[in-house]
Every structure is written in structure tokens, then in C-alpha cells.
Amino acid sequence: MTSSWMLVAGFFFAGASVFVKLGAQDFGAAELAFYRSAFTLLGTIGVVRARRGSVVTPHFGMHLLRGIFGATSLIGYFYAITLLPLATAITLNYTAPLFLAITTTVVLRERFSPWLVVAVVLGFGGVLMLLQPNFAEGNQAGAVIGLASGIIASWAYLSIRTMGRLGEPDWRIVFWFSAISVMLCGAWQLGVGGFHAVTAKNWWILAGLGACGFFAQMAMTRAYRLGNALVAGALSYSTIVFGTFATLFLWNERLAWLEWTGIAVIVTAGLLALRAERRR
């Protein structure tokens, strides 16, 4: 299945985003990121025990970088979800594959095909379309933070690809990411005011977020480790499709025509990147 695992990850990432928006009234962005990472960590520990594997790694420095980039991007993404329509926040975060195309070429020296150049240029045109209405409506903070989360996420994905080349298994990558994220997000939340109470009315939000986050992380890590980084990045746009359905049917959020056009252009750019990689 290789890169196609990203379709599975896309579904669960969109599900996690739905739970983030549902929990925004009771919990902070870093707090939600903490709980998602904690559930993922517990699930990964179960996988490690079942496989009788070891989390000892000679590449801890790479895991640390992946954890820092991933946790920072996650907090920014969750915060953007609380300020923007779900489809918009997801799309801004999922500009990561566009930045990944650039960083992969520069750092890993993978060949940049002409079609991929077209895809990146088209994708950034879509980003501009998506940002314009949000800036006009005074949502600059959410838009900028959402886009920044995509830039930072591209470096996290690049580190996953690099560790895959070094032979690190999926579960070890997810374990260290979750462990580092729990510490960073927990410290962040304590620094901004502490944790809120978990009650009988909101515990299911955290459970759903944690479950979706775990399955999404496992599927995404496998896609990037076994498949082509840019193909997996292109398929990650499926999260936008799933998130758009949630935007329409759960919250009936209204987007400007320029925002819908921007989303469509960004998805098209992802498909062009996929076609370019298949040809190569």
C-alpha cells in the first residue's frame, strides 16, 4: 500500500480536527494537543509491547527535532481550528506538502520535475486565494498561524522520511514523537494557565481525539517511511476533502467563493504533484 496509507491517515486526521473544534470551548489548543499525544503514546506503547520491540534508538537527535517540529505545528494547527472554518484551517495546515516538495529537493536532493514546479506554484496561488478573504474579515491571526503550522509540519515530515531511510520502524517514530509532544504540550499548557477539568460531558471528545490521532499517526508515518515523500504529501490532501464535508454538514460554515476556489486549487496542485511523482 506504501504511500496510499496516507488516505487512511487523511480520514483520521480529519476526524481528529472535528473533535478539536468540538472541544475548543472546554480546552485550550496546547491542552488538546497534549491529550491527543498522550492517547497516541499509550497506544504506541501497546504496539511496542505486542511486537516486543525496543524504543532505544541511535537517532534520538532526529526524533527530538521531529518532536519539536511536530508539537509546535500541532498546537498552531489546533489554535487555527478554533479561529477559522474547519475546511480553511485544515487546508492551511496541509500546505505542508508544498513546502515538503521544496525541502525534500533541497535537503534530500531529490529531482524536482517540471510538473512538480507547476504544482508548487499553483498551490501557492491557491494559498493566496484562501488567505485573502480571511485577512479581509480580520482573521489574520488564525490564517497566519494556520499557514505557519503547515510550514513547520513540512520539516516534521521530512524528518520522518529521513528516519525511514535510516531504518527506524513506524512505531518507534510515533513513540518518540508522542513522548516529546506530551512533555512540550504539557509544559506549554501549564505555562499559559494550567489544565481544565475533564467531566462526564466532555471526556468523549478527548477519547475521540486520542483514538483518531493514534490511527492517523501510525498510518501517516507508514506512508512517509515506506512510500515516496511527495506522493504521500499529495495524498494527504484527502484530509481537506473529509474536512470539507464536516464543514458543510456539521457546522454549516459558509466560505467565500474565493476560499472555495483556493481550496480547489490547492487540492489540484496536490494531484499534479502525485502525477509528477508517478511519471518519475
KAFEN-V812550 format. One record per pair of residues at least 6 apart in sequence whose C-alpha atoms are under 8 Angstrom apart, sorted by the first residue. I is the first residue (numbers start at 1). GAP is how many residues later the second one is. Records with the same first field share a line. If there is no record, write none. Layout:
I->GAP, GAP
//
This chain:
2->220, 221, 224, 225
3->219, 220, 221, 223, 224, 225, 226, 228, 229, 232
4->219, 228, 231
5->214, 215, 217, 218, 227
6->213, 214, 217, 226, 227, 229, 230
7->228, 229, 231, 232
8->208, 211, 212
9->206, 207, 208, 209, 210, 211, 227, 230
10->206, 225, 226, 227, 228, 229, 230, 232
11->205, 227, 228, 231
12->200, 201, 203, 204
13->199, 200, 203, 226
14->225, 226, 228, 229
15->194, 197, 228
16->192, 193, 194, 196, 197
17->61, 64, 69, 73, 192, 226
18->68, 225, 228
19->186, 187, 189, 190
20->12, 58, 61, 62, 185, 189
21->60, 61, 65
22->183
23->9, 179, 182, 183
24->58
26->170, 176
27->168, 169
28->51, 161
29->46, 47, 49, 50
30->45, 48, 155, 156, 158, 159
31->154, 155, 158, 164
32->46, 174
33->38, 41, 42, 45, 148, 149, 152
34->147, 148, 149, 151, 152
35->147, 171, 174, 175
36->170, 173, 174, 175, 177, 178
37->141, 142, 144, 145, 173, 176, 177
38->140, 141, 144, 172
39->168, 171, 172, 174, 175
40->134, 135, 138, 170, 171, 173, 174, 177
41->133, 134, 137, 138, 173
43->171
44->127, 130, 131, 170
45->130
47->124
48->6, 7, 123, 124
54->118
55->117, 120, 121
59->104
62->97, 101
63->96, 110, 113, 114
64->112, 113, 116
65->91, 94
66->89, 90, 91, 93, 94, 111
67->89, 109, 110, 111, 113, 114
68->112, 113, 116
69->83, 84, 86, 87
70->82, 83, 86, 107, 111
71->109, 110, 113, 114
72->77, 80
73->75, 76, 77, 79, 80
74->75
75->110
76->69, 70, 72, 73
77->12, 13, 16, 68, 69, 72, 73
79->63, 66, 67
80->9, 62, 63, 65, 66
81->8, 9, 61
83->56, 59
84->55, 58, 59
85->162, 168, 170
86->157, 158, 160, 161
87->153, 156, 157, 159, 160
88->42, 171, 175
89->53, 54, 57
90->56, 149, 150, 153
91->146, 149, 172, 175
92->35, 51, 54, 55, 57, 58
93->53, 54, 55, 56, 57, 58, 60
94->56, 142, 143, 146
95->28, 32, 52, 55, 56, 171
96->54, 55, 56, 57, 58, 137
97->57, 133, 136, 137, 139, 173
98->22, 25, 26, 135, 172
99->51, 52, 55
100->54, 55, 57, 58, 130, 133
101->15, 19, 129
103->51, 52, 55
104->6, 54, 125
105->6, 7
113->163, 167
115->157, 158, 161
116->156, 157, 160, 161
118->151, 154
119->149, 150, 151, 153, 154
120->149, 153
122->143, 144, 147
123->142, 143, 144, 145, 146, 147
124->142
125->137, 140, 141
126->135, 136, 137, 138, 139, 140
127->135, 136, 139
128->134
129->129, 130, 132, 133
130->128, 129, 130, 131, 132, 133
131->12, 128
132->126
133->123, 125, 126
134->6, 9
135->8
157->67
158->71
160->13, 61, 64, 65
161->63, 64, 68
163->10, 62
164->60, 61, 62
165->60
170->48, 51, 52, 55
171->47
173->48
174->43, 44, 47
189->6
223->6, 9
224->8
230->43, 44, 47
231->42, 43, 46, 47
233->37
234->36, 37, 39, 40
235->35, 36, 39
237->30, 33
240->27
247->6
248->6
//
